[in-house]
């Protein structure tokens, strides 16, 4: 899954004041109703911005091997899907550290790595090619064509499994922290818009084989009802996943210029990094 903590300080500068009960009820009614009302406002405000800068750290452990990816970029979702550019570094696994750049554009995904050969600097995969790469590829295609930062907020809203943890400061910004835990079956259904039922079932089987049953989603919302930080974490018997994304500079201009055609070759499904 693409991607999505407990209270306390973190490397991003988050601190909690343990005021969960007050934050939970500030929307009126029960704590759950208050949290849902607050997240509804956050969903509307975040989606309306249509662009933002991002910074993410993703860690996955599979069969005892750790793979870490750090990336920075900017995304635009005014067209409905996600468009933008990220630069990333991937470390761990069985290979050497790798730096790469990815551009998510209307006609597909372009990837440039230091190891690209044959004189071509960019490898291109169309979204249809991604969708043909099995259930994981179909999910990635669905996410890229339908996703935006507000989607995680909407997922917790749809689940109604949400509570306010308390007020916290994230990188100097005062926020309210919300959390919820969903089964991976619920998550696949709620985070996919155009995914076929057969692909949903296949993804669920993959999670089951890895011993993964649920995912915890944590969201930090600022005083302007904007998503500032998102954390997604899950633990299985064979694998674990932890993704943290920070959002800033909402409304920023995003460069959606494609690479020069002379520097692009069709990847034929080879290039499929998981940026979450």
VOPATOR-901332 format. One line per 2 residues: number of its first residue (from 1); their letters; for each residue x, y, z of C-alpha. Coordinates in Angstrom, 2 decimals, m for minus. Layout:
N
NUM> A> X Y Z; ...
//
This chain:
276
1> XX> 0.00 0.00 0.00; 1.04 3.53 m0.53
3> XX> 0.84 5.06 1.06; 0.01 6.05 5.51
5> XX> 2.46 7.48 16.17; 2.08 7.51 19.29
7> XX> 2.25 10.85 21.13; 5.61 12.25 22.05
9> XX> 8.55 13.96 20.40; 9.88 12.76 17.05
11> XX> 12.65 13.64 14.62; 10.28 16.07 12.91
13> XX> 9.80 18.11 16.08; 6.44 16.88 17.38
15> XX> 5.38 17.35 20.99; 2.14 16.48 22.77
17> XX> 0.32 18.13 25.66; m1.95 15.15 26.40
19> XX> m5.11 17.18 25.82; m6.87 14.43 23.90
21> XX> m10.25 14.66 25.64; m10.67 18.37 24.91
23> XX> m9.55 18.04 21.29; m11.83 15.10 20.72
25> XX> m14.93 16.97 21.73; m14.22 20.41 20.26
27> XX> m16.42 19.59 17.27; m19.38 19.07 19.58
29> XX> m21.18 15.92 20.70; m19.28 12.74 21.48
31> XX> m15.49 12.49 21.04; m15.95 10.47 17.86
33> XX> m18.44 12.97 16.44; m16.05 15.81 17.25
35> XX> m13.17 14.06 15.52; m15.29 13.27 12.46
37> XX> m16.47 16.88 12.21; m12.89 18.14 12.41
39> XX> m11.68 15.70 9.76; m14.55 16.62 7.44
41> XX> m13.32 20.23 7.55; m9.75 19.04 6.99
43> XX> m10.76 16.97 3.98; m12.48 19.93 2.34
45> XX> m9.71 22.43 3.12; m6.86 20.15 2.05
47> XX> m8.46 19.05 m1.22; m9.28 22.67 m2.10
49> XX> m5.60 23.69 m2.02; m4.82 21.51 m5.08
51> XX> m1.03 21.42 m4.53; 1.65 21.12 m1.85
53> XX> 5.28 20.30 m1.19; 6.04 16.96 0.47
55> XX> 8.83 15.31 2.39; 8.58 11.60 3.17
57> XX> 10.46 8.80 4.88; 9.42 5.21 4.20
59> XX> 10.77 2.11 5.91; 9.86 m1.46 5.02
61> XX> 11.24 m4.60 6.64; 10.81 m7.85 4.70
63> XX> 12.30 m11.15 5.88; 14.73 m9.29 8.12
65> XX> 15.96 m6.89 5.43; 15.27 m3.18 5.78
67> XX> 14.59 m0.91 2.80; 14.48 2.85 3.43
69> XX> 13.40 5.54 1.00; 13.55 9.30 1.57
71> XX> 12.02 11.70 m0.92; 11.14 15.35 m1.41
73> XX> 8.87 16.82 m4.01; 5.80 18.80 m4.97
75> XX> 2.43 17.53 m6.15; m0.61 18.97 m7.92
77> XX> m4.02 17.29 m7.72; m6.16 19.89 m9.52
79> XX> m6.88 17.39 m12.32; m8.17 14.72 m9.92
81> XX> m5.11 12.50 m9.97; m1.70 13.16 m8.49
83> XX> 0.88 14.95 m10.68; 4.34 16.14 m9.71
85> XX> 8.02 15.44 m9.25; 10.03 13.85 m6.44
87> XX> 13.72 13.22 m5.89; 14.50 10.19 m3.77
89> XX> 17.21 8.06 m2.24; 16.67 4.34 m1.61
91> XX> 18.91 2.46 0.82; 19.05 m1.11 2.08
93> XX> 17.80 m4.35 0.64; 20.34 m6.25 m1.43
95> XX> 21.67 m3.40 m3.57; 23.73 m0.24 m3.19
97> XX> 22.03 3.09 m2.33; 20.23 4.52 m5.35
99> XX> 19.25 8.10 m6.16; 16.44 8.69 m8.61
101> XX> 13.90 11.25 m9.79; 10.30 10.49 m10.67
103> XX> 7.83 12.64 m12.59; 4.18 11.68 m12.37
105> XX> 2.50 13.27 m15.38; m0.78 12.92 m17.23
107> XX> 0.50 10.28 m19.66; 2.55 8.17 m17.27
109> XX> 5.42 7.88 m14.83; 8.96 8.90 m15.81
111> XX> 11.98 7.67 m13.83; 15.59 8.79 m14.04
113> XX> 18.32 6.89 m12.20; 22.09 7.00 m12.24
115> XX> 22.11 3.53 m13.73; 19.96 4.23 m16.81
117> XX> 21.80 2.88 m19.84; 21.56 2.98 m23.61
119> XX> 21.94 6.76 m23.68; 18.44 7.30 m22.28
121> XX> 18.12 9.23 m19.02; 14.42 8.59 m18.41
123> XX> 12.35 5.41 m18.43; 8.61 5.82 m18.98
125> XX> 5.75 3.58 m17.85; 2.20 4.39 m18.89
127> XX> m0.50 3.97 m16.26; m1.99 1.13 m18.26
129> XX> 1.38 m0.66 m18.11; 1.43 m0.19 m14.36
131> XX> m2.08 m1.61 m14.15; m0.98 m4.71 m16.05
133> XX> 1.68 m5.45 m13.44; m0.54 m7.53 m11.17
135> XX> m2.64 m6.35 m8.21; 0.13 m4.16 m6.74
137> XX> 0.58 m2.41 m10.08; m3.18 m1.97 m10.43
139> XX> m3.30 m0.41 m6.96; m0.44 1.96 m7.83
141> XX> m2.23 3.00 m11.03; m5.43 3.63 m9.08
143> XX> m3.60 5.69 m6.46; m1.77 7.85 m9.01
145> XX> m4.92 8.54 m11.02; m7.25 9.22 m8.08
147> XX> m5.20 10.06 m5.01; m4.39 13.30 m3.17
149> XX> m3.48 14.20 0.44; m7.14 14.54 1.40
151> XX> m7.69 10.86 0.54; m6.16 9.69 3.83
153> XX> m8.45 12.04 5.72; m11.42 10.72 3.77
155> XX> m10.37 7.14 4.54; m10.58 7.73 8.29
157> XX> m13.86 9.59 7.81; m15.37 6.67 5.91
159> XX> m14.21 4.16 8.51; m15.56 6.21 11.44
161> XX> m12.76 4.54 13.43; m11.10 7.74 14.55
163> XX> m10.23 9.53 17.76; m8.41 12.72 18.67
165> XX> m5.17 12.10 20.55; m4.31 15.64 21.58
167> XX> m2.62 18.88 20.61; 0.93 18.58 19.27
169> XX> 3.51 20.80 17.63; 4.92 19.48 14.35
171> XX> 7.90 21.35 12.93; 6.84 24.51 14.70
173> XX> 3.16 24.30 13.72; 0.42 23.67 16.29
175> XX> m1.74 20.74 15.25; m4.33 18.28 16.49
177> XX> m3.38 14.61 16.20; m6.03 12.09 15.06
179> XX> m5.62 8.34 14.82; m7.48 5.27 13.61
181> XX> m6.76 1.62 12.83; m8.35 m0.18 9.88
183> XX> m8.18 m3.76 8.71; m6.23 m4.05 5.47
185> XX> m9.38 m5.31 3.77; m11.16 m2.09 4.77
187> XX> m8.17 m0.03 3.68; m7.96 m1.57 0.21
189> XX> m11.66 m0.91 m0.36; m11.59 2.66 0.95
191> XX> m8.35 3.79 m0.70; m9.09 2.35 m4.14
193> XX> m11.56 3.97 m6.50; m11.29 2.06 m9.79
195> XX> m9.61 m1.17 m8.63; m11.24 m4.36 m9.89
197> XX> m12.67 m6.73 m7.30; m10.25 m9.47 m8.40
199> XX> m7.28 m7.16 m7.76; m8.66 m6.19 m4.35
201> XX> m8.96 m9.83 m3.37; m5.45 m10.58 m4.66
203> XX> m4.01 m7.71 m2.61; m5.78 m8.95 0.48
205> XX> m4.27 m12.40 m0.08; m0.81 m10.84 m0.39
207> XX> m1.27 m9.08 2.94; m2.49 m12.29 4.56
209> XX> 0.55 m14.19 3.30; 2.78 m11.52 4.86
211> XX> 0.87 m11.84 8.14; m0.46 m8.27 7.91
213> XX> m3.95 m7.65 9.23; m4.33 m3.94 9.93
215> XX> m2.85 m0.50 9.35; m2.74 2.43 11.73
217> XX> m3.23 5.88 10.24; m2.21 9.01 12.15
219> XX> m3.00 12.50 10.89; m1.92 15.91 12.19
221> XX> m4.19 18.82 11.22; m3.25 22.49 11.72
223> XX> m5.37 25.51 12.67; m6.28 26.13 9.03
225> XX> m7.71 22.58 8.78; m4.82 21.45 6.56
227> XX> m3.06 18.10 6.74; 0.50 18.74 7.99
229> XX> 1.74 15.23 8.73; 0.61 11.68 7.98
231> XX> 1.92 8.41 9.35; 0.91 4.95 8.13
233> XX> 2.20 1.88 9.94; 1.50 m1.83 9.88
235> XX> 3.15 m4.89 11.39; 3.02 m8.44 10.07
237> XX> 4.71 m11.72 10.88; 7.00 m11.44 7.83
239> XX> 7.05 m7.72 7.10; 6.47 m4.29 8.61
241> XX> 5.90 m0.88 7.07; 6.24 2.66 8.38
243> XX> 5.59 5.72 6.17; 5.75 9.33 7.37
245> XX> 4.89 12.27 5.09; 5.05 15.99 5.86
247> XX> 3.05 18.53 3.83; 3.87 22.24 3.46
249> XX> 3.54 25.22 1.11; m0.03 24.44 0.09
251> XX> m0.98 26.13 m3.17; 2.60 26.06 m4.49
253> XX> 3.34 26.04 m8.21; 4.33 22.59 m9.47
255> XX> 6.48 21.99 m12.55; 4.70 19.45 m14.74
257> XX> 7.06 19.66 m17.71; 7.78 16.26 m19.29
259> XX> 11.38 15.24 m20.02; 12.60 15.89 m23.59
261> XX> 11.38 13.12 m25.86; 14.95 12.42 m26.99
263> XX> 15.86 11.46 m23.41; 12.96 9.03 m22.85
265> XX> 12.62 5.33 m23.55; 9.65 3.11 m22.85
267> XX> 10.38 1.05 m19.75; 8.00 m1.79 m20.69
269> XX> 6.98 m2.18 m17.07; 10.52 m2.36 m15.65
271> XX> 10.46 0.82 m13.58; 7.96 0.71 m10.74
273> XX> 9.33 2.30 m7.58; 7.05 2.46 m4.58
275> XX> 7.06 6.05 m3.38; 3.96 5.61 m1.27
//
